[in-house]
Amino acid sequence: MTTPLVLGVLAGAVLSGTSLLYATLGETIVERSGIVNLGLEGILLIGASVGFSVAAASGSAWLGLAAAAAAGGLGNLLFGWLVVTRKANQLASGLAMMFFGFGVSALVGAPYVGAVIVGLPKWRPSWLDGLPWVRSTTLFNYDLLTWLAVPVAILVWWALFRTRWGLGVRAVGESPAAAFAAGRNPAVLQYQALSSGGVLGGLAGAHLSLSLTLTWAEYMTAGRGFIAIALVIFSKWHPLRAIAGALLFGGAEALQLQLQARGSDISPFLLEMAPYLLTILVLLAWGGSRRLAAPASLGRTFYGSD
Amino acid sequence: MRNKLGFIIGFFVLVFCLAVKPAFADSPRLIIGAVYVGSVNDYGYNRSFHDALTQVARELPGVKLLEAENVPESTEAERVMEGLVQQGAKLIFPTSFGYSDSARKVAKRHRDVCFEYAGDGDTAKNFGVFFGSTQAAWYPMGVAAGKMTKSNKLGFVIGLPIGYALGNVNAFQMGARSVNPKAQTVVVVTGGWSDKAKEAGAANALLDQGCDVVGMHVDSPATIIQTVEARGGMSIGFQSIEARALAPKGWITGLGFTWAPFFKDVAISVMAGKFSAQAVYQGLGQMVAIAPFGASVPAEVQGLVNAAVTKVASGFNPFTGPLKNNLGNTVLPPGASVGADQMGNMNWYVDGVIGKVR
C-alpha cells in the first residue's frame, strides 16, 4: 500500500528537484570562486521568463532554453561587473540583482502571460514502460534537463576538483592573493565562474516554465532561488552532495503534496513547513564543522595584490 | 543656435497639442478604473474581470476603461487607486479580496467616486460589494466528474483552506455522490493562490494516487489543467471558461464568471447619478456560467449536468441538512442550511471528502 506513496514522492522529488539542482550547482561554482550571489532568485526568474517568452514567440522550447541559459549567464556577468570590476559589496549587490530580476522578468514576460507553449519534449525508455508502477507515475518520463541533471552535477564536480581551471577557481575562493601570486588572474576566474553559474541558474528557471508548469507568472519561483542558496550550504559547497540535497528538498515538497493526495491525517500547514524545518536541522547539525566550512574568502572583495 | 532652440521648443509644443487634443475632443462620459491582482491573460480570475469590463466599455458609448494589472494587496493598491481617481475614474473595481482595506480608505477620501469591491463586508454610500456564488454551482460540476470518473477518485487542488474554497469542494463532492455513490474527492492544499510549481506538483500527486478527474480553486487553472492533460487525466476548469482551450482531450466542463451584465447595470447607474451601494451575490445563471462540454463527454452525462444546472439555478441549495462532515459528526441538522452569504465561515469537509481542514 505504501508503494504508490514512495514512487509518487520519488517522482515528485525528481521533478521539483531538477531546477533546484541546476540552481544549486550554479551557485556552488560561484561560491567556490569566493562570491555569494544572493540574486540567484532573480536569475531563476529571468531564466523562467526569457525562456518562456522566447518559446512562446518562436514556437520552439529549445530556442527558449538556449535564450534562458544566455540570459542567466548575462545576468551573472552584470553582477560580476558590480562585485568584481566595481568591487561593490556582494550582499547588497546580490539583493539589488534579485529585485532587478523581479522587474526584468515581469517586463519581459508580461506580453506572454497566458500564452500556450509546447514544452520540452519528454522521453521514457520503452523497456521501462513495461513496469506497472512506473507507467502510472511520471517516473523516468523526463525532459532533457532532468535526464542530464546528474551528469551535469558530475561534470561540475570534475571541472571544480579535477581540472586546472577548477583548482584556480577554488584557490581564488580560498585566497585570491595567493592565487594571484601563483600567476592566476582572480577577476578572470571569477567572471568565468559567474557566467557558467548564471547559465545553470537560467536553465533552472527555464525548467520551471518550459517543462514543469508550462506557464509564466510573476514571481513563479516562489523562493526556490533561496532554497538553492541554502542547499549550497547543506551540501557543503560540493556538487555531488548537491544531488542528494536537491532530491531531499524536492522530496520534502513532494511528500507533503503526496501525503495530502493520499488523505493523510497530518495538517497541511505542518507539512508545508517540512522543507524549512529540514534546513534548520541541517544547519544545526553541521553548522560548526571545520572540515565542511565555506571557502575562506567567501563574500570578501579582492582589491588586488600590492 | 537660438533659432534651432526655438524650433525644438515649437516642435514639442506642437507634439503636446496633438497628444492632448484628442482627450479634449471626445472626453468620456464615464471613466472606469479596474485593479487586478494578476495579469489579465491568466486564463483565470483576472481575465474574467477584464473580459467583462472590456465588453461594458465596448457596449456603452462614452465609457473608457483604465486597467492596472499585477497590483499587490498592500498599500501599493491604495496608491494605484488614488492614481485612477486622479485620472478621472468615477467608478472603480478593486477585484481582489485583499484590496478591502485600501479600497475602503480611498472611498472615504473620495465620496464622489463609486466603488464596487469583489468581496464581502460592509457597504457605504459609495461602496458596494459583490461576488459570484460559485459554491452551489460546483454541484453540477461534481455530477459531471462523478459520471466521467473510472477510478471513483476525484482530485481537487485549492490554494488555501478558506470557507469559499471548502464550499466549492463540498458541493463538488455532493454532486458527484448524487450520481456515483462510490465517488470520493481528495483535496490537496498548495499554500498559496498562485504557486505554479506546487500546483504542478499537486496535480501530479493526485494523478499518482489514482485520481482521474481534477478540479481546482486557484487564481489561474492553466498549470493544473495542462499538467493533467499531459498525463491523460480529465479536468474541470474554474475562473474563466476560456480555459478549455488548454485541454483539447481531457476537458469535461468548468465554471467561469460572467460579470458583464452586472457591471453594465452599475456603469449605467453611475452615469445617471443613481448609484446605490448594495451587497450583490449571484450564482449560476447570473454571475456564474458553465463552460461548454469537452468532446469526450457523452450526451447522457451532459443531460444529467444540465438538469443539475437547472436545479441549482432555480434555487436548490446543496448545503441543506441533514449533513455530516468527513469525521462523521452532524454539521447541519435536518432543515438547517448554509446560504451563500455565510459561505466564508465554512470550516468542515462534507462526508466523502479526503482531507483535513487544519
Interface residues (C-beta under 8 A of the other chain):
Chain A: P4 L5 L7 G8 A11 G12 L15 S16 S19 A106 A110 V113 G114 A115 V116 G119 S136 T137 T138 L208 L212 T213 L214 T215 A217 E218 M220 T221 A222 R224 E253 A254 L257 Q258 Q260 A261 R262 G263 D265 I266 S267 P268 F269 E272
Chain B: G38 S39 N41 D42 Y43 R47 N70 G155 P161 V186 V187 V188 V189 T190 G191 G192 S194 D195 K196 A197 K198 E199 A200 G201 A202 N204 A205 L206 D208 Q209 G210 C211 S220 A222 T223 Q226 T227 A230 R231 A245 L246 I354 G355 K356 R358
